[in-house]
């Protein structure tokens, strides 16, 4: 009976190792496919525009990271901004549902806190 347990333990351990190796290979393959698709889009479209856009948006984010991370649109909680209904559109910088903005900020923070160890 002891040999039976050792046999099943070894067999289970080996199957877990093989599964981990397969998962690693699948993960590496999907990463390579993603890199390939990114390069295809970069070179088949307008590379100069895409690279300029990347640098500009990265600079904007770094420049405004404090303001963007603490923005909860507190004045929107009082009421929508004046004239939003007359314009017939929602301005994402000042109009919109206050609940969504508050929940999104909290959700985004909790998402990064939860995934930061990985």
Number of C-alpha atoms within 10 A of each C-alpha: 6 6 8 8 10 11 12 11 12 11 12 12 12 12 12 12 12 12 12 12 12 12 12 12 12 12 12 12 12 12 12 12 12 12 12 12 12 11 13 11 13 15 12 8 11 10 13 11 11 14 12 11 12 12 12 12 12 12 12 11 14 11 11 11 12 10 10 12 13 11 12 19 18 11 12 17 14 9 12 16 14 10 10 14 11 7 9 8 11 14 11 9 7 14 19 19 15 18 12 11 18 17 12 13 17 14 12 13 13 12 11 10 10 10 8 8 6 4
